[in-house]
Amino acid sequence: MKLSFVIPVFNEQDSLKQLYSEIIENVTKYEYEIIFVDDGSTDDSYTILQIIASEDDNVKLIKLRKNFGKSAGLNVGFDAAEGDIVFTMDADLQDDPKEIPEFINKLEEGYDMVTGWKVKRRDPISKTWPSKLFNKVTSNTFNLKLRDYNCGFKGYRKEVINELDIYGEMHRYIPALASSLGFEIAEIPVHHRKREFGKTKYGSERYLRGFLDLLTVKLVTAYIHSPLYLFGRVGFGFGIIGFVIALYLSVMKLGFGQPLYNRPLLYLATLLMIIGLQFFSIGLLGELIVNRNREGNKKNNISIAEKINF
């Protein structure tokens, strides 16, 4: 069995040699490859990685031209990974490589993906409390009860990463994306260490991007094959409200002789029905686009577990 490690790197020059040594200590029984993806580092990270790679042919380097973000780094690393089991880790030494055997044991129980749960998180409260809220909202949104979506320490079977396409801040939602394809997800407690080198890349701007990506992932996982279900429901809601208001105004006009030209409700009813019709039309156009794409792509994001005698 071959293990692949995909590790995005951004300005982590002080931790790389120690991280490499700790991984090696815990994979002595396996064939392995370590893929470091330098995501536009401005320090000496890539120089240090070149030295490590020159001493170990199992270390592979990918250098991006600028900082594209963690999701892009993972995507590039996934494309290059050749192992039967693929691990993702952060390069800041907060993930403990001693946990690697536990991930392998859990995967061997039959799970397709195992994600870490930082039971005792060694981060400032400015990161831990928003993360708890994020995990709660995400779990309820996707009906996948995990206690730590944010943990970067994960193990995957190769077939999982073959079917993932992540961008933006979607690396946070990999468990939800994998679950939507029918893969079995498990969670294990992991030891989380305090950051000793460098500084966190976690900024307040990620809150907005993370929320927008949450909506994107929900749309992709729930309505990618049937956009009319989403836009049709919204349009139907607006249309019904507009119709009820128009019906009320009609009764007032025909039954009680009240004039309508000075009633703002008349304009509101008309506007709501037009908006409802527009949403419904968007849903129909979405259905046409989806069906057109199905003709050119027969996979349709359907994950096949096994084929026999083909």
Secondary structure as UniProt FT lines:
FT   STRAND          2..9
FT   TURN            13..15
FT   HELIX           16..25
FT   TURN            28..29
FT   STRAND          31..38
FT   HELIX           45..55
FT   TURN            57..58
FT   STRAND          59..63
FT   HELIX           70..80
FT   STRAND          85..88
FT   TURN            91..92
FT   HELIX           97..99
FT   HELIX           100..107
FT   TURN            108..110
FT   STRAND          113..118
FT   HELIX           125..142
FT   TURN            149..150
FT   STRAND          154..157
FT   HELIX           158..161
FT   TURN            162..163
FT   TURN            168..169
FT   HELIX           170..173
FT   HELIX           174..180
FT   TURN            181..182
FT   STRAND          185..190
FT   HELIX           205..223
FT   HELIX           227..256
FT   TURN            261..262
FT   HELIX           264..296
FT   TURN            298..301
//
